[in-house]
Amino acid sequence: MARVVESVIPDFGSELLVKKIVTKEMAGALRYGELSKRLGRPAPVPSIFIDEKLIFEITPGREELIECLNRYLGQGRG
């Protein structure tokens, strides 16, 4: 999933802030716990959250992710 996210980052420049959570690191494990608590269940791995909301729990295609981000950001990108 990280590859798909990384492939769209250049399309959005500074409009998109991506934080990769590595659960093997303490900070990542704590963040995973926070997301899971808000979700009310263990967060799926891998997954994509936008503004604390689970958006994808399976790897989306590049175009599907771009469309989702365009809708979220309210822009008519192609």
C-alpha positions in Angstrom: 0.0 0.0 0.0 2.9 2.4 0.8 4.0 2.2 -2.9 0.6 3.4 -4.1 0.6 6.3 -1.7 4.2 7.2 -2.5 3.3 7.2 -6.2 0.6 9.9 -5.8 2.5 12.2 -3.4 4.1 14.2 -6.2 0.7 14.8 -7.8 -0.4 16.8 -4.7 2.8 18.5 -3.5 2.4 20.4 -0.3 -1.4 19.7 -0.2 -0.8 16.2 1.1 1.0 15.3 4.4 1.7 11.6 4.6 2.7 9.9 7.8 3.8 6.3 7.6 3.2 4.4 10.9 5.8 1.7 11.7 4.4 -0.4 14.5 7.8 -1.9 15.3 8.8 1.6 16.6 7.4 2.9 19.9 5.9 6.0 18.4 4.3 4.0 15.7 2.8 1.5 18.1 1.3 4.3 20.2 -0.2 5.9 17.1 -1.6 2.6 16.0 -3.2 2.2 19.4 -4.8 5.7 19.1 -6.2 4.9 15.7 -7.5 1.5 16.8 -9.2 3.1 19.9 -10.9 5.7 17.7 -11.9 3.0 15.3 -13.3 0.8 18.0 -11.3 -2.2 16.8 -7.8 -3.0 15.8 -6.9 -0.9 12.8 -6.3 -3.0 9.7 -2.8 -3.4 8.5 -2.2 -2.0 5.9 -4.7 0.8 5.8 -5.1 4.5 4.8 -6.6 7.0 7.2 -7.5 10.6 6.3 -8.1 13.0 9.2 -8.4 10.1 11.7 -10.9 8.2 9.5 -10.3 4.8 8.0 -10.6 5.3 4.2 -9.0 2.2 2.7 -8.3 -1.2 4.4 -7.3 -2.8 1.2 -4.8 -1.4 -1.3 -6.5 0.9 -3.7 -5.4 1.4 -7.3 -3.5 4.5 -8.0 -6.4 6.1 -9.9 -8.9 5.2 -7.1 -6.6 6.9 -4.5 -6.2 10.0 -6.6 -9.9 10.3 -7.1 -10.5 9.9 -3.4 -7.9 12.6 -2.5 -9.3 14.9 -5.2 -12.8 14.6 -3.6 -11.3 15.1 -0.1 -9.3 18.1 -1.2 -12.2 19.5 -3.2 -10.3 19.9 -6.4 -10.9 18.9 -10.0 -7.6 17.2 -10.7 -7.4 14.6 -13.4 
